[in-house]
Amino acid sequence: MFIEKIDRDVLLKPLQIVIGIVERKQPLPILSNVLIEKTGPTLRFVATDLEIQITTQIECTDQTESDAAITVAAKKLQEILRVLPEGSKVTLDIQDNRLQVKANKSKFNLQTLPAQDFPKVGEQLEQVEKVQIEQRQLKKLLSMVQYAMAQQDIRYYLNGILLVVDGNFLKLIATDGHRLAFTSIKTDITYTKHEVILPRKTVTELGKLLADTEEKITFELAENKVRITFSDIILTTKVIDGKFPDYERVIPNYTNHLALDRLTILQALQRAAILSNEKFRGVRFVLTEKNLRIISSNSEQEEAQEDLETDYHGVALDIGFNVNYLMDGLNNSPEQTVIFSFGDPNSSILITVPNNNEFKYVVMPMRI
């Protein structure tokens, strides 16, 4: 007997935590499996794609003393548990290299692969820098930058987030070469400078798993791996080996500023976006004394125009931007007032919030 009569919901929860990194089609069949290890009353669940590993565990009331370990198709097991009635008691039994799942009058026999063949991401870390932050703080910081990560860029170091601990600050930076998002938070502890690039998949999974609580999350930063521990979850990830762009040089220092209500400008951009070119998604900003005109057009000669009264007194400008990039920054800004800062018609736009250096968002201009 492997494990007897465990509540279906108790069994489903850890499976849902680790399953996010499991793909059905894998170069190695065992990577589609979840490793389930029983040690006394503890059930440990492990999933990996060779780059990331997620581990979590639960305590069960099973009284059998025998320890065991198997790997089984993660998605199939999850689907079986999901369709069982709530409150069902589930029995797991290993028989002749198969896992039998029983509940009520239902019975399922699943193929298994040997636990000793399951490849684990090395868990030994050397020369570690430990960093702690509240889960809710990290969840907020990630939401403020992760949309700016590249997707499958040949410049592989852009397909993730740069995490920097430096002195009393923890910083997160993401860029796809067209825009850059920066955020930081002051820490209680002073750290020696350490930088790692967390892969996109790691960032995405972390965003899903973090809770909106004050509970601490611990980062253990090593040279080529990071271990992240929180809420009975251990996420171990390889880091991207590459030179991240010099983000400090990208963030400009402008003198032309325009303060706007975040929702007002966001809604104006949403309306203008309807008639923007479907491929390039461009909008023009025409800035004059006390007025911002937003113009979009497409290949069918359709045009949208929005005029906003402003307190702008700077240099007159006519400049184009990708409307989706602007809306991404506004949707994830932490405040209700935003400041748009401009250089010249060939310069980027800088979006910040008043009296707060923790959020900076830079968008490169485009020709329209």
C-alpha positions, 0 to 999 in steps of 0.5 A, spaced: 500 500 500 502 506 498 497 511 501 490 510 503 484 514 503 486 521 503 482 527 501 481 528 494 482 536 495 488 535 499 491 531 494 490 535 488 492 542 491 500 540 491 499 537 484 496 544 482 502 547 485 508 543 481 504 542 474 505 549 471 512 547 469 510 540 466 509 539 458 505 534 455 510 533 450 517 532 452 524 530 450 524 525 455 517 522 457 519 522 464 519 529 464 511 529 463 511 525 470 510 528 477 515 524 482 511 522 488 515 520 494 512 518 501 517 518 507 513 516 513 506 521 513 510 526 508 508 526 501 513 530 497 511 532 490 516 534 485 516 536 477 521 539 473 523 541 466 530 540 467 531 548 467 526 549 473 524 544 479 518 545 483 517 541 490 512 541 495 509 537 500 503 535 505 502 531 511 497 525 511 494 521 516 496 514 513 499 509 518 503 505 513 510 505 515 513 503 508 516 508 504 515 509 497 517 513 490 514 513 483 513 517 477 506 518 474 503 522 468 502 529 472 496 531 467 492 525 467 493 524 475 490 532 475 485 530 471 482 524 474 482 528 481 479 534 478 473 530 476 472 526 482 466 528 486 468 533 492 470 530 498 472 523 495 477 519 499 482 517 494 487 511 495 493 510 491 496 503 490 502 501 487 501 494 483 506 491 478 509 498 475 502 501 475 499 506 480 492 504 481 487 510 483 481 508 487 475 513 489 468 511 491 466 506 485 471 509 480 478 505 479 484 508 474 490 504 473 496 509 470 503 507 467 509 509 472 516 510 470 522 508 476 523 514 481 530 513 480 530 515 473 527 522 475 532 527 473 532 533 479 535 540 478 541 540 483 539 542 489 546 544 492 548 551 492 555 554 493 556 561 495 549 563 496 546 570 498 540 570 502 535 575 501 528 575 504 522 579 502 514 579 503 510 575 498 505 580 497 511 585 496 514 581 491 508 579 487 507 587 486 514 588 484 513 582 479 507 585 476 510 592 475 515 589 470 514 582 468 510 584 462 516 588 459 520 581 458 522 579 451 518 572 448 523 567 445 528 573 443 534 570 440 538 575 445 536 570 450 538 574 456 532 578 454 527 572 456 527 574 463 527 579 469 534 581 472 534 581 479 539 585 483 540 586 490 545 592 491 546 595 498 539 596 501 535 595 495 532 589 491 531 591 484 527 588 478 528 590 471 525 587 464 526 589 457 525 586 450 529 592 447 523 596 445 521 598 452 524 597 459 520 596 466 524 598 472 522 597 480 525 597 486 524 596 494 528 598 500 530 592 504 532 592 512 538 588 510 545 591 506 547 586 501 553 585 497 551 586 490 549 580 486 545 580 479 541 574 476 537 573 470 531 569 472 528 565 466 521 567 463 518 561 465 520 561 472 517 569 473 511 566 470 510 560 475 512 565 481 507 570 479 502 564 479 504 561 486 505 567 490 500 569 495 498 576 497 500 575 504 506 578 509 509 571 509 516 571 507 519 568 501 527 567 501 531 567 495 538 564 495 542 567 490 548 562 487 552 563 481 548 559 476 542 557 480 537 560 485 532 557 490 526 560 492 522 558 498 515 560 501 509 556 503 512 549 503 514 550 496 521 550 494 522 553 487 529 551 484 531 554 477 537 555 473 539 562 471 540 565 464 547 566 463 548 572 459 550 580 460 543 584 461 543 591 458 545 597 462 539 599 464 541 605 468 543 608 461 537 607 458 533 610 463 533 618 461 533 624 465 528 629 462 525 636 463 519 636 459 514 633 464 506 632 463 502 629 469 496 625 468 490 621 471 492 614 469 485 612 468 483 618 463 490 617 459 489 609 459 481 610 457 483 615 451 489 610 449 484 604 449 479 608 444 485 610 440 487 603 439 481 601 436 483 604 429 490 603 430 494 599 425 493 592 427 500 590 425 504 596 428 499 599 433 502 606 433 499 612 436 501 619 435 502 624 441 501 631 439 503 635 445 502 643 445 501 648 450 495 645 455 493 640 450 495 632 448 492 630 442 492 622 441 492 620 433 491 613 430 490 611 423 490 604 419 491 602 412 484 603 411 484 610 412 480 610 418 482 615 424 481 616 431 483 623 435 483 624 442 484 631 445 486 631 453 486 638 457 493 638 460 497 643 464 503 642 459 508 648 458 514 644 455 516 644 448 511 642 442 512 635 440 509 630 435 512 623 437 509 616 435 509 610 440 506 603 440 500 603 444 500 596 447 506 598 450 504 604 453 497 601 455 502 595 459 505 600 463 499 604 465 495 598 467 501 596 471 503 602 474 502 603 482 499 610 482 493 613 480 497 619 477 502 618 472 508 623 469 510 622 462 517 625 461 519 627 454 526 629 450 525 630 443 521 627 437 526 622 436 527 620 444 523 615 448 518 617 453 519 615 461 513 614 465 514 615 472 509 616 478 509 622 483 514 622 489 516 615 488 523 612 485 520 605 485 517 605 478 520 607 471 518 605 465 521 607 458 518 606 451 522 607 445 519 612 439 516 609 433 515 612 426 508 613 424 
